Amino acid sequence: MINRESRRTGFTLIELLVVIAIIAVLIGLLLPAVQKVREAAARSQCQNNLKQFGLAFHSYSDVQKQLPDGGRDGRPTGQPAITCCSWDDQQVTTKNAAGQMDDRTGFNWRYQTLPYIEQQPLFDTIGRATVYATPVKIHYCPSRRAPTVYGSSARSDYAGNAGNVWTSSNANGVVVHPTASMKVEINRIPDGTSNTVMLAEKWLHPMQHGKDGGDNETWVNAGWDECVVRVGGGTFTYTLPTTGASVTIPRVPKPDIEAPNPASGSVWNQQFGSSHAGGMNALMADGSVRLVQFNVDPVVWAAVCSRNGGETQTLN
């Protein structure tokens, strides 16, 4: 009988290490590509959200002969007046328990447009608390967060453009205070609908979700507040809660990572911003969606945030 020497068919240690190294390199090359694809998909979804809001605003204007407004603080006629911090109906508990809808006159554009984004059942929901606690998917930019409820209320990643000055009495943007002397209609925007911002993403640090002064109130009823509207143009001065130092910055779109992130206290951000790389999505009044670079000229940005300034500036 002839003995045959057995042969080894496995890999040597060196060969295994080489294979592992090659796989690690390939994964390292693939991950950035995958991340870019995911971000591109998220940016596209964010743009689609804004397009849906554009259709809703136009449809609302066709029916109501004015655009949705930014909401207000206060109470219905006959109830003790308040000036902060949302629209209150003292009879809400009694009415809802009896199957009656409470007074929602002061609710903002997010509630007003619900019937126009296929959310009529939510608009008609009797329980105010249920409306508060129901997140609507298109109100969330997927690059920032999934639909989320904080405590007992949902939020929104989009804010109305109130203009280039922070004022409730004479806002010169597209989304104005309900008591403004002039209501805004889609066909009455002097600077042109293609040159005027209607909605955009709001500026919010990743660690301040649900806490920041512009993200701490319920999505449909925050009154005239940074949770609901933002502005462009001029500067924004705020006090750092941690040090008490005063900081002044231009009101142009900025990346979320640069937003205030106080360890305690709140900062009420007044401007727009985004989690996207390189720029922010903005809905123009004509229904188109534009990518606004973070390095946009402050003069140009202020111009496109006002509806009636007579400026000739346009976004590139």
N, C-alpha and C positions, 0 to 999 in steps of 0.2 A: 504494500500500500504506500502510495507516495504522499508524504505530508506537504501540504501547501501552506506557505506562510500567509497568515491573515493580513489583509490590507485595511488601512484606516481610511474611512470615507468622510469623517467629520472635518470641521474647520479648525484651524489652529487658533490660539488666543490672539495672535497678531492679526489674523484675517478677520476675526470677529470685531476687534477694535477698529479696524479700517472700515468695515461695513457700518458699524455704529456711527463713526465719525462722518461718513458720507451721508447717512440718514439725517444726522443732526444738522449738517450744512443745508441739505435740501429743505428741511423743516424751517430753518432760519430764513431761507429765501422765500418760502411759500407763505409764511405767516403775514408779512407786510402786505402781500398781494391780497390775501383773504380779508385782512382788515380794511384795505382800500375798497374792496368790493362791498363789504358790509356797510361802510360809511357812505358809499355812493348810493346804496339802496335806501339807507336811512335818510339821506339828504333828499332823495327823490320822493320818499313818503312824506317828508315834511313839506316839500313843495306842493304835493298833492293836497295835503291838509289845507294849506293856504288857498289853493285854487277853489276848494269846496267852500271855504268861507267867502271867497270873492263872489261866487254864484249866489250864496245865501244873502250877502249884503245887497246885491243887485235885485234879487227877488223881493227882499224886504222893502227896498226902496220903491219898487213897482207897486206894491200893495199899500204901503203906509205913506208914500209920498215924502219920505225922509229916511235917512240912514239910521241904523241902530245907534243908541247913545251909550255913554260911559257909566250910566247908573248914578245913583245919588244916595246920600245919607238922609235919614229923616223918618217920619211916620205919616200915616194917612191923615187927612184933614179930620180934626176933632179929637185927635189924640195928642198928648203932651209932646211938644217939639223936642228933637234932639239934633245935634250937629255931628255926631260921631257914633258909630263907625261903620254903619251899614243901614240898609232899609229895614225897619222894624215895624211889625204889626202886633200890637199888644194882645190882639185877640187870636193870634195864630194857633195856639193850642186848642182853644175852644172851637174855632172854626174847623180845623183839621179833624178833630175828634168827631165833629158832626157831619163829616164828609163834605165840607165846604173848603174851597181854596181861599187861602189868606190873600191879603193885598200884596201884590208884587210889583207895584208901580215903579219902585226904585231899582229893580233888578237891572243888571247891565246887559251889554250887547250879547254876551254868551247865552243868557237865557232868552233874550228876544229873538235870536236866530235859530233856536232849537227846531221849530217847525220846518225850517228851510234846509236843515241838514239831516232830514229823515229821523228826527227825534221828537215828533209830535206827542207820542205817549209820555215821554219824560216831561215835556212842556205842560201837559195836562195832569200830571201827577198831583194829587191832593196834598200829600204829606210834604211839607217843606223840608223836613229832615231827610227824607228819601232823595229829593232832588239834590240837596247838598252833598250827600254821600255817594252819588252815582257818577263815576268817572266816564267821560265820553272820549273814545279813543282818539278822534281827530284833534282833540285839544292838547295832545301830548306829542312832542317831537321825539321820535325814537332814538335820536342821537343823544338825547338828554336823559330820558327815563320812560319807563312803561307807565300805562295808566295807573295812578296811585291815589289812595285815599289817606290823608293825614289826619289822625284823630277821627273826626266825624264829617270831614268834607274833602271833596276832590279839589284839584287845582287846574291851571291851564298854562301852557308854555307860550301863549301868544297874547299880545297886548295891542289895544287900539292905538292909533296915532292921534295924539291930542294936539299936535302942532310943534312949534319950536319955542314955545314959552310955557312955563308951568303955571297954569291958571285955570280955574274952573269957570269963571264968569265970562271969559272972552277967549276961549281956546280957539286957535286958528288952524286946527287939524281937521281930520275927517270924522273922528269920533269925539263928539262934544258932550258937554254937560247937558242933561235934559232941560235945565232952566235957561240955557243959552238963548239970547235974543233972536238968533237966526238959526233955523233948522237947516241941516245940510242934506241936499238931494244929490243923487248921483249925476244929474245933468246940470248941476249948478256948482261946479268946482272951477273957479276962474283960472287957476293955473293949469288946468287940463288933467284929466283922469290918468293919463299915462305918465305924468310928471309928479304925481302926488301919492305918497305912501298912505295906505289904509290900515293895514295890520303888519306886524312883524314879530319876530321872536324877542322875548324879553331877556334881559341880562340877569343871570343867576349863577352864583358859585355852586359847584358840585356838592359842597358840604352844607349848603344852606337850603336845600329842598324842604319845603314845608315850614321853614323858619324865618327866612329873610323877610324884611319889611314889605317886599314886593311879591311874596309867595306865602303869606301867613293867614290869608283869609279865604273864605269859601269862594269858589270859582264864579258863581252866578250873582253873588250879593256881597260885594266888597265896597260899594259906594264909589265915589270918585277917588280912586286910590291907585297907587303904583302896581297893585295886583292886576288892575284892569286896563290902565292906559299908561303910555310912556311918551316921552318927547325927544326931539332932536334939536340941536342948535344951542349955542351958548355954552355955559359950563355948569357943572354940578358940584356943589360943595357939601361935604359931609364930615362928620366927626367920627373918628375911629373909636368904637366903644372900648377897646382894650387900652388905648393910650391917651385918649382925649385929644389927639392931634387933629387939626383941621386939614382936609385934603380937597383940592380942587382939580377936576378933570374935565375935559371937553365932552359934551354930550354926543358922542359918535358911537356906532356899534363897536362892541369889544368882545373878545372871547371870554367865555364863562370863567375860565381859570383865573382871569384877572379881576373878577368881581370881588367886592368886599367879603371877607370871611371872618367876622368877629367871633371870638371865643364866647362872648356873652353880649347881650343887647342886640339891637337890630339896626340895620341901615336900610333906608327906603330908596332903593335904586330907581332912578328916574329915566334911564335910557334903555335902549335896545341892545341885544347881544345874542350870542349863540354858542352852542357846543360844537358846531361844525368847524372844520379846519379851513382857515383862510377867509371866511366870510359868513354872512347871515342871510337867511331868506326873508324877503320882504314882499308883501302883497301890495301891488299898486291899485289905485282906485279903478282902473280899467279892467281889473281881473287878472292881469298878468303877474307872474312871480319873478322877481329879480334877485340875483345873488349880489349882495352889497359887500364889498371888500372891507375888511377891518381898517384899512388905511384910506378909506374914503375921505375926500376933502371935506372938512367941517362946514365950509361955506355951501358946498353942493348939498350936503346932507341936510343942513338947516333949510335950504330952499325947497327940497322935495318933501320936507315934513310939514310945510305950510301949504294950505290950499288956496290962499288968496293974497300971496305976497307980491305977485307980479314978477317973480324972478324968471330968468331965462335958463337957469341951470337945469341940467338933466343928468341922470346917472349914466355912466358909460355902459 
